[in-house]
Amino acid sequence: MKVSEAIDTRITTRAFLDKPVPAGMLRAILETAKRAPSGGNLQPWRVWVVTGAKLAEFKAIIKERLPSHPRGEGTEYHIYPPDLKEPYKARRYKCGEDMYATINVPREDKVGRLLNFARNFEFFGAPAAIFFAIDRTMQQGQWADLGMFMQSIMLLAREHGLHTCPQEAWAIWHKTLGEFLPVPPELMLFCGMGIGYMDETHPINTLRTERAPLSEFATFLE
């Protein structure tokens, strides 16, 4: 698969098949992804790969805690800026509306939307999960490095016939995750990522979010 094809076919997958991902495939993806660039070659990422019985155990813990903590435990960082301005606010709103339209959950169906959001914490049925953390002493540059590492994983997953769902939503369960994995106190959990085989029949996976035209974000000087 060409890199351009991997980029074009990568989507945030929100429905996976109940089909295990071979452990060797997950190891191969991470082994290659470690070549992702990082300033000063700091390689500031730490990852945990969770599958099988351990993943089932962890999801059961979250399922038990969700009713009393529907918004989780709070986050250690802002997933979005507190006062998101335009055009970003409109883009986020449209992304959500387009996603819920694929599964016919209108805005007034608050319960339906809450139930669908809760599917984040089942990894949308993915058979494997990856959690990402970064040293608390790192700065914005190293967070960008972590993002490049994650993008490398997502593109390599496509090469192996897999799909992914990067999930910052897991930041709201950082305390429970920190205990379960466990995450050393000097590290901050960034997010999780579901990885597996996409359910091609599920309507939610038909979503293709829009992208701004090149003229809107690129300037060419000659």
Backbone as CSV, one residue per row, in Angstrom:
resi,resn,N_x,N_y,N_z,CA_x,CA_y,CA_z,C_x,C_y,C_z
1,MET,0.841,-1.193,0.000,0.000,0.000,0.000,0.881,1.248,0.000
2,LYS,0.583,2.196,-0.884,1.305,3.454,-0.924,0.943,4.313,0.289
3,VAL,1.867,5.184,0.652,1.610,6.085,1.772,0.368,6.929,1.486
4,SER,0.238,7.420,0.250,-0.915,8.252,-0.103,-2.219,7.487,0.070
5,GLU,-2.223,6.201,-0.253,-3.425,5.386,-0.086,-3.731,5.174,1.395
6,ALA,-2.683,4.965,2.199,-2.881,4.783,3.638,-3.485,6.042,4.261
7,ILE,-2.994,7.217,3.833,-3.525,8.474,4.359,-4.975,8.651,3.937
8,ASP,-5.271,8.353,2.675,-6.614,8.576,2.153,-7.644,7.619,2.736
9,THR,-7.236,6.407,3.068,-8.192,5.408,3.571,-8.268,5.358,5.087
10,ARG,-7.381,6.086,5.770,-7.446,6.113,7.232,-8.650,6.924,7.670
11,ILE,-9.472,6.337,8.495,-10.576,7.069,9.112,-10.577,6.749,10.608
12,THR,-11.268,7.580,11.368,-11.477,7.256,12.770,-12.596,6.228,12.825
13,THR,-12.215,4.992,13.035,-13.152,3.876,12.963,-13.897,3.728,14.286
14,ARG,-15.225,3.667,14.202,-16.036,3.603,15.418,-16.890,2.344,15.483
15,ALA,-16.496,1.331,14.719,-17.140,0.015,14.818,-16.149,-1.003,14.259
16,PHE,-15.736,-1.935,15.116,-14.752,-2.948,14.743,-15.378,-4.338,14.760
17,LEU,-14.742,-5.234,14.034,-15.143,-6.637,14.062,-14.552,-7.320,15.288
18,ASP,-15.254,-8.326,15.765,-14.749,-9.140,16.879,-13.779,-10.173,16.321
19,LYS,-12.637,-9.690,15.862,-11.625,-10.532,15.223,-10.268,-10.161,15.801
20,PRO,-9.601,-11.078,16.473,-8.325,-10.744,17.124,-7.262,-10.272,16.138
21,VAL,-6.419,-9.375,16.600,-5.258,-8.935,15.834,-4.054,-9.733,16.318
22,PRO,-3.342,-10.403,15.420,-2.179,-11.184,15.851,-1.174,-10.330,16.627
23,ALA,-0.664,-10.877,17.723,0.293,-10.138,18.553,1.523,-9.743,17.755
24,GLY,1.943,-10.621,16.862,3.118,-10.320,16.049,2.911,-9.124,15.140
25,MET,1.666,-8.939,14.675,1.354,-7.794,13.820,1.443,-6.500,14.619
26,LEU,0.940,-6.505,15.838,1.012,-5.312,16.685,2.465,-4.963,17.004
27,ARG,3.250,-5.984,17.279,4.672,-5.742,17.561,5.387,-5.180,16.338
28,ALA,5.062,-5.711,15.155,5.706,-5.248,13.923,5.364,-3.785,13.647
29,ILE,4.108,-3.407,13.899,3.692,-2.020,13.684,4.479,-1.077,14.593
30,LEU,4.592,-1.422,15.866,5.327,-0.563,16.794,6.821,-0.553,16.500
31,GLU,7.334,-1.700,16.075,8.765,-1.791,15.750,9.115,-0.842,14.610
32,THR,8.225,-0.728,13.634,8.467,0.178,12.515,8.155,1.619,12.897
33,ALA,7.073,1.832,13.652,6.655,3.181,14.031,7.696,3.894,14.884
34,LYS,8.556,3.146,15.556,9.555,3.795,16.420,10.538,4.642,15.623
35,ARG,10.521,4.484,14.277,11.363,5.322,13.425,10.741,6.700,13.209
36,ALA,9.599,6.983,13.809,8.986,8.308,13.696,9.965,9.372,14.184
37,PRO,9.936,10.572,13.588,10.882,11.616,13.975,10.547,12.209,15.338
38,SER,11.582,12.670,16.019,11.392,13.421,17.257,12.582,14.357,17.422
39,GLY,12.293,15.583,17.842,13.350,16.567,18.006,14.429,16.078,18.955
40,GLY,15.683,16.158,18.516,16.788,15.697,19.345,16.784,14.196,19.575
41,ASN,15.958,13.487,18.816,15.802,12.030,18.972,15.412,11.659,20.410
42,LEU,14.565,12.492,21.025,14.157,12.223,22.412,13.263,10.994,22.528
43,GLN,12.491,10.721,21.463,11.565,9.581,21.502,10.737,9.636,22.797
44,PRO,9.923,10.679,22.978,9.301,10.930,24.273,8.046,10.110,24.577
45,TRP,7.799,9.066,23.804,6.564,8.302,23.982,6.747,7.056,24.837
46,ARG,5.676,6.701,25.517,5.571,5.405,26.198,4.223,4.806,25.819
47,VAL,4.188,3.528,25.566,2.930,2.903,25.151,2.674,1.620,25.941
48,TRP,1.393,1.310,26.079,0.938,0.036,26.645,-0.026,-0.571,25.642
49,VAL,0.190,-1.814,25.278,-0.701,-2.524,24.361,-1.497,-3.532,25.187
50,VAL,-2.809,-3.442,25.115,-3.674,-4.275,25.956,-4.643,-5.056,25.064
51,THR,-4.680,-6.361,25.255,-5.550,-7.222,24.454,-6.141,-8.322,25.343
52,GLY,-6.981,-9.157,24.745,-7.461,-10.376,25.390,-8.107,-10.164,26.742
53,ALA,-7.762,-11.047,27.690,-8.372,-11.038,29.011,-8.094,-9.740,29.759
54,LYS,-6.900,-9.180,29.576,-6.563,-7.935,30.269,-7.442,-6.779,29.784
55,LEU,-7.701,-6.742,28.474,-8.545,-5.691,27.935,-9.976,-5.856,28.444
56,ALA,-10.462,-7.076,28.469,-11.807,-7.345,28.982,-11.923,-6.935,30.446
57,GLU,-10.879,-7.209,31.221,-10.875,-6.836,32.638,-10.946,-5.320,32.796
58,PHE,-10.168,-4.615,31.994,-10.148,-3.163,32.109,-11.484,-2.558,31.691
59,LYS,-12.064,-3.031,30.594,-13.350,-2.506,30.147,-14.438,-2.750,31.188
60,ALA,-14.350,-3.875,31.885,-15.328,-4.180,32.938,-15.225,-3.177,34.087
61,ILE,-14.003,-2.775,34.415,-13.798,-1.783,35.477,-14.446,-0.453,35.089
62,ILE,-14.204,-0.020,33.850,-14.778,1.240,33.379,-16.301,1.156,33.333
63,LYS,-16.823,0.045,32.846,-18.282,-0.128,32.746,-18.936,-0.018,34.119
64,GLU,-18.261,-0.531,35.128,-18.794,-0.474,36.497,-18.798,0.954,37.036
65,ARG,-17.795,1.747,36.636,-17.662,3.103,37.173,-18.435,4.154,36.375
66,LEU,-18.785,3.844,35.140,-19.445,4.823,34.277,-20.760,5.377,34.843
67,PRO,-21.655,4.541,35.374,-22.940,5.082,35.852,-22.789,6.184,36.893
68,SER,-21.822,6.052,37.778,-21.632,7.063,38.820,-20.688,8.184,38.380
69,HIS,-19.954,7.953,37.282,-19.026,8.968,36.781,-19.171,9.079,35.257
70,PRO,-20.325,9.536,34.772,-20.547,9.577,33.319,-19.576,10.491,32.582
71,ARG,-18.984,11.441,33.289,-17.996,12.334,32.680,-16.572,11.995,33.109
72,GLY,-16.409,10.803,33.675,-15.089,10.356,34.051,-14.537,11.062,35.274
73,GLU,-13.242,11.243,35.292,-12.547,11.784,36.460,-11.917,13.148,36.193
74,GLY,-12.252,13.745,35.066,-11.608,14.991,34.683,-10.314,14.707,33.926
75,THR,-9.770,15.737,33.319,-8.547,15.566,32.540,-7.405,16.373,33.155
76,GLU,-6.202,16.032,32.760,-5.022,16.780,33.218,-4.600,17.831,32.193
77,TYR,-5.277,17.869,31.061,-4.962,18.869,30.040,-6.259,19.181,29.290
78,HIS,-6.291,20.298,28.589,-7.462,20.670,27.799,-7.432,19.898,26.479
79,ILE,-8.441,19.072,26.255,-8.520,18.366,24.975,-8.757,19.370,23.852
80,TYR,-9.620,20.358,24.106,-9.823,21.484,23.187,-9.612,22.756,23.986
81,PRO,-9.255,23.865,23.323,-9.148,25.140,24.041,-10.478,25.481,24.710
82,PRO,-10.453,26.046,25.915,-11.696,26.369,26.628,-12.644,27.259,25.822
83,ASP,-12.097,28.201,25.062,-12.920,29.104,24.237,-12.552,28.885,22.773
84,LEU,-12.994,27.766,22.247,-12.664,27.402,20.868,-13.274,28.425,19.905
85,LYS,-12.444,29.048,19.087,-12.923,30.093,18.178,-13.195,29.514,16.789
86,GLU,-13.730,30.357,15.930,-14.001,29.968,14.555,-12.715,30.064,13.727
87,PRO,-12.563,29.204,12.697,-13.557,28.256,12.170,-13.560,26.904,12.889
88,TYR,-12.734,26.767,13.925,-12.547,25.468,14.568,-13.809,24.982,15.277
89,LYS,-14.519,25.931,15.916,-15.740,25.562,16.618,-16.772,24.991,15.658
90,ALA,-16.939,25.612,14.512,-17.910,25.135,13.521,-17.503,23.781,12.952
91,ARG,-16.217,23.591,12.755,-15.742,22.307,12.226,-16.028,21.177,13.219
92,ARG,-15.765,21.449,14.493,-16.021,20.427,15.501,-17.510,20.093,15.569
93,TYR,-18.343,21.131,15.539,-19.794,20.933,15.592,-20.263,20.095,14.404
94,LYS,-19.805,20.433,13.205,-20.240,19.711,12.005,-19.766,18.265,12.024
95,CYS,-18.561,18.038,12.523,-18.044,16.670,12.624,-18.978,15.820,13.483
96,GLY,-19.377,16.365,14.639,-20.271,15.625,15.519,-21.629,15.378,14.897
97,GLU,-22.199,16.422,14.264,-23.514,16.277,13.647,-23.478,15.269,12.497
98,ASP,-22.420,15.312,11.691,-22.297,14.367,10.573,-22.159,12.933,11.078
99,MET,-21.412,12.764,12.168,-21.237,11.422,12.714,-22.561,10.855,13.216
100,TYR,-23.277,11.652,14.012,-24.545,11.157,14.560,-25.587,10.947,13.469
101,ALA,-25.483,11.694,12.369,-26.425,11.507,11.262,-26.286,10.121,10.638
102,THR,-25.072,9.580,10.652,-24.870,8.250,10.051,-25.614,7.158,10.811
103,ILE,-25.894,7.400,12.099,-26.583,6.387,12.912,-27.953,6.884,13.380
104,ASN,-28.403,7.973,12.741,-29.751,8.496,12.987,-30.015,8.813,14.463
105,VAL,-29.074,9.516,15.072,-29.259,9.975,16.455,-29.317,11.498,16.430
106,PRO,-30.521,12.079,16.490,-30.645,13.543,16.417,-30.126,14.237,17.666
107,ARG,-29.922,15.527,17.565,-29.371,16.305,18.676,-30.251,16.247,19.914
108,GLU,-31.570,16.180,19.725,-32.463,16.162,20.888,-32.458,14.820,21.620
109,ASP,-31.875,13.797,21.013,-31.796,12.477,21.664,-30.551,12.446,22.554
110,LYS,-30.638,13.096,23.697,-29.485,13.216,24.592,-29.026,11.855,25.103
111,VAL,-29.978,10.975,25.403,-29.635,9.650,25.908,-28.897,8.855,24.840
112,GLY,-29.408,8.914,23.611,-28.764,8.193,22.513,-27.346,8.653,22.277
113,ARG,-27.133,9.948,22.378,-25.793,10.483,22.174,-24.860,10.106,23.328
114,LEU,-25.392,10.113,24.528,-24.580,9.721,25.673,-24.194,8.242,25.591
115,LEU,-25.125,7.410,25.156,-24.841,5.981,25.009,-23.790,5.746,23.935
116,ASN,-23.882,6.505,22.848,-22.882,6.337,21.794,-21.520,6.819,22.257
117,PHE,-21.492,7.930,23.020,-20.220,8.413,23.563,-19.590,7.363,24.469
118,ALA,-20.422,6.661,25.226,-19.921,5.642,26.148,-19.238,4.496,25.403
119,ARG,-19.547,4.335,24.114,-18.910,3.280,23.329,-17.409,3.521,23.173
120,ASN,-16.997,4.787,23.394,-15.558,5.063,23.424,-14.857,4.119,24.389
121,PHE,-15.522,3.858,25.509,-14.880,3.134,26.593,-15.047,1.619,26.463
122,GLU,-15.520,1.217,25.289,-15.478,-0.184,24.866,-14.551,-0.311,23.656
123,PHE,-13.856,0.804,23.342,-13.006,0.888,22.156,-13.784,0.559,20.888
124,PHE,-15.082,0.833,20.907,-15.947,0.586,19.758,-15.822,-0.850,19.256
125,GLY,-15.539,-1.756,20.192,-15.442,-3.167,19.841,-14.077,-3.610,19.346
126,ALA,-13.096,-2.731,19.342,-11.752,-3.103,18.886,-11.165,-4.171,19.796
127,PRO,-10.476,-5.167,19.241,-9.901,-6.247,20.044,-8.558,-5.907,20.680
128,ALA,-8.020,-4.739,20.336,-6.721,-4.336,20.883,-6.746,-2.843,21.175
129,ALA,-6.033,-2.452,22.212,-5.964,-1.049,22.603,-4.517,-0.665,22.854
130,ILE,-4.206,0.569,22.500,-2.880,1.122,22.786,-3.089,2.405,23.583
131,PHE,-2.356,2.539,24.669,-2.413,3.765,25.464,-1.075,4.487,25.339
132,PHE,-1.155,5.818,25.256,0.023,6.646,25.033,0.226,7.603,26.206
133,ALA,1.461,7.715,26.642,1.798,8.649,27.717,3.089,9.369,27.358
134,ILE,3.312,10.491,28.034,4.494,11.307,27.783,5.019,11.818,29.119
135,ASP,6.314,12.005,29.214,6.923,12.511,30.439,6.394,13.910,30.743
136,ARG,6.074,14.160,32.001,5.482,15.434,32.399,6.420,16.626,32.185
137,THR,7.725,16.381,32.055,8.650,17.485,31.844,8.710,17.934,30.388
138,MET,8.072,17.170,29.496,8.122,17.507,28.078,7.261,18.729,27.771
139,GLN,7.578,19.397,26.650,6.876,20.614,26.246,6.140,20.399,24.913
140,GLN,5.641,21.504,24.322,4.811,21.388,23.129,5.498,20.640,21.990
141,GLY,6.794,20.871,21.840,7.511,20.190,20.754,7.458,18.684,20.883
142,GLN,7.583,18.180,22.107,7.571,16.734,22.315,6.158,16.149,22.186
143,TRP,5.129,16.960,22.499,3.760,16.498,22.266,3.527,16.333,20.768
144,ALA,4.129,17.231,19.970,4.035,17.094,18.513,4.734,15.807,18.062
145,ASP,5.873,15.502,18.691,6.586,14.262,18.365,5.715,13.041,18.652
146,LEU,5.012,13.063,19.783,4.118,11.964,20.124,3.027,11.815,19.071
147,GLY,2.511,12.953,18.581,1.507,12.904,17.527,2.029,12.272,16.252
148,MET,3.279,12.567,15.905,3.868,11.960,14.699,4.051,10.456,14.877
149,PHE,4.394,10.051,16.084,4.514,8.617,16.382,3.159,7.934,16.232
150,MET,2.113,8.558,16.746,0.776,7.985,16.629,0.329,7.911,15.173
151,GLN,0.594,8.962,14.404,0.239,8.952,12.981,0.955,7.830,12.256
152,SER,2.208,7.588,12.618,2.954,6.482,12.000,2.270,5.151,12.282
153,ILE,1.797,4.977,13.512,1.085,3.747,13.879,-0.185,3.599,13.052
154,MET,-0.941,4.699,12.911,-2.201,4.632,12.190,-1.999,4.299,10.712
155,LEU,-0.949,4.842,10.103,-0.692,4.557,8.693,-0.155,3.138,8.507
156,LEU,0.685,2.697,9.423,1.179,1.317,9.355,0.049,0.314,9.563
157,ALA,-0.918,0.679,10.403,-2.077,-0.189,10.597,-2.802,-0.407,9.276
158,ARG,-2.930,0.647,8.477,-3.584,0.498,7.174,-2.804,-0.449,6.273
159,GLU,-1.485,-0.359,6.332,-0.645,-1.262,5.532,-0.925,-2.719,5.871
160,HIS,-1.272,-2.974,7.128,-1.546,-4.338,7.587,-3.032,-4.705,7.492
161,GLY,-3.822,-3.850,6.837,-5.240,-4.145,6.686,-6.076,-3.822,7.900
162,LEU,-5.522,-3.038,8.807,-6.222,-2.678,10.049,-6.705,-1.234,9.995
163,HIS,-7.580,-0.901,10.938,-8.024,0.468,11.116,-7.837,0.854,12.580
164,THR,-7.942,2.147,12.848,-7.669,2.657,14.188,-8.699,3.697,14.598
165,CYS,-8.737,3.954,15.899,-9.566,5.031,16.437,-8.775,5.728,17.536
166,PRO,-8.095,6.844,17.229,-7.405,7.596,18.279,-8.438,8.250,19.183
167,GLN,-8.278,8.109,20.500,-9.328,8.506,21.432,-8.773,9.334,22.588
168,GLU,-8.858,10.647,22.439,-8.487,11.517,23.553,-9.491,11.403,24.691
169,ALA,-10.660,10.813,24.401,-11.686,10.630,25.442,-11.133,9.876,26.640
170,TRP,-10.122,9.041,26.411,-9.565,8.277,27.537,-8.866,9.155,28.563
171,ALA,-8.588,10.399,28.203,-7.947,11.310,29.165,-8.824,11.543,30.386
172,ILE,-10.152,11.356,30.246,-11.032,11.596,31.397,-10.984,10.442,32.400
173,TRP,-10.301,9.371,32.051,-10.145,8.230,32.967,-8.672,8.022,33.339
174,HIS,-7.919,9.120,33.386,-6.477,8.994,33.612,-6.133,8.378,34.966
175,LYS,-6.966,8.605,35.983,-6.662,8.042,37.307,-6.823,6.520,37.300
176,THR,-7.942,6.051,36.761,-8.178,4.607,36.697,-7.145,3.931,35.807
177,LEU,-6.837,4.562,34.692,-5.814,4.009,33.800,-4.458,3.969,34.481
178,GLY,-4.146,5.034,35.208,-2.865,5.087,35.900,-2.697,3.963,36.894
179,GLU,-3.805,3.555,37.514,-3.755,2.452,38.473,-3.680,1.102,37.769
180,PHE,-4.428,0.968,36.678,-4.546,-0.335,36.024,-3.277,-0.707,35.256
181,LEU,-2.651,0.235,34.586,-1.571,-0.155,33.656,-0.287,-0.672,34.323
182,PRO,0.273,-0.142,35.365,0.116,1.204,35.919,1.016,2.195,35.190
183,VAL,0.658,3.476,35.273,1.453,4.542,34.660,2.313,5.175,35.741
184,PRO,3.635,5.212,35.578,4.497,5.857,36.576,4.093,7.321,36.775
185,PRO,4.217,7.837,37.978,3.749,9.206,38.269,4.433,10.279,37.448
186,GLU,5.626,10.002,36.936,6.318,11.028,36.148,5.781,11.125,34.716
187,LEU,4.862,10.225,34.363,4.280,10.236,33.024,2.843,10.733,33.072
188,MET,2.408,11.399,31.982,1.028,11.846,31.840,0.368,11.067,30.712
189,LEU,-0.798,10.515,31.006,-1.541,9.827,29.970,-2.056,10.838,28.954
190,PHE,-1.852,10.559,27.669,-2.375,11.431,26.625,-3.698,10.899,26.071
191,CYS,-3.699,9.668,25.575,-4.921,9.142,24.979,-4.810,7.634,24.797
192,GLY,-5.890,7.066,24.279,-5.904,5.660,23.905,-6.133,5.544,22.413
193,MET,-6.019,4.325,21.911,-6.277,4.081,20.493,-6.780,2.650,20.316
194,GLY,-7.979,2.524,19.757,-8.464,1.205,19.386,-7.846,0.802,18.058
195,ILE,-7.539,-0.475,17.902,-6.945,-0.953,16.658,-7.481,-2.341,16.349
196,GLY,-7.884,-2.541,15.116,-8.449,-3.831,14.734,-8.968,-3.802,13.311
197,TYR,-9.857,-4.740,13.009,-10.442,-4.846,11.673,-11.772,-4.102,11.645
198,MET,-11.940,-3.217,10.683,-13.133,-2.383,10.614,-14.363,-3.195,10.218
199,ASP,-15.483,-2.881,10.859,-16.768,-3.433,10.452,-17.252,-2.601,9.263
200,GLU,-17.075,-3.126,8.076,-17.384,-2.381,6.855,-18.881,-2.195,6.662
201,THR,-19.702,-2.945,7.381,-21.154,-2.854,7.202,-21.802,-1.830,8.125
202,HIS,-21.067,-1.340,9.114,-21.669,-0.417,10.086,-21.751,0.986,9.485
203,PRO,-22.918,1.619,9.547,-23.083,2.934,8.919,-22.186,4.025,9.484
204,ILE,-21.790,3.910,10.740,-20.959,4.971,11.321,-19.605,5.067,10.634
205,ASN,-19.176,3.968,10.009,-17.888,3.976,9.320,-17.963,4.538,7.909
206,THR,-19.149,5.040,7.519,-19.263,5.717,6.224,-18.863,7.186,6.328
207,LEU,-18.670,7.666,7.550,-18.339,9.080,7.736,-16.973,9.411,7.142
208,ARG,-16.957,10.439,6.293,-15.710,10.989,5.773,-15.747,12.482,6.087
209,THR,-15.038,12.890,7.107,-15.063,14.289,7.503,-14.449,15.168,6.421
210,GLU,-14.961,16.387,6.333,-14.509,17.308,5.298,-13.124,17.871,5.624
211,ARG,-12.446,18.331,4.592,-11.173,19.018,4.760,-11.235,20.358,4.048
212,ALA,-10.602,21.353,4.630,-10.570,22.682,4.029,-9.795,22.636,2.722
213,PRO,-10.160,23.477,1.758,-9.402,23.529,0.500,-7.988,24.032,0.743
214,LEU,-7.088,23.638,-0.123,-5.676,24.005,0.007,-5.500,25.515,0.122
215,SER,-6.307,26.263,-0.627,-6.177,27.722,-0.636,-6.482,28.348,0.719
216,GLU,-7.188,27.596,1.578,-7.573,28.136,2.879,-6.456,28.055,3.913
217,PHE,-5.531,27.103,3.730,-4.508,26.943,4.773,-3.073,26.992,4.266
218,ALA,-2.878,27.049,2.952,-1.516,27.009,2.422,-1.192,28.286,1.640
219,THR,0.012,28.798,1.854,0.507,29.954,1.123,1.779,29.553,0.396
220,PHE,1.804,29.792,-0.906,2.982,29.467,-1.704,3.660,30.758,-2.155
221,LEU,4.909,30.915,-1.832,5.693,32.088,-2.225,6.742,31.690,-3.234
222,GLU,6.772,32.367,-4.357,7.739,32.031,-5.420,8.578,33.244,-5.773
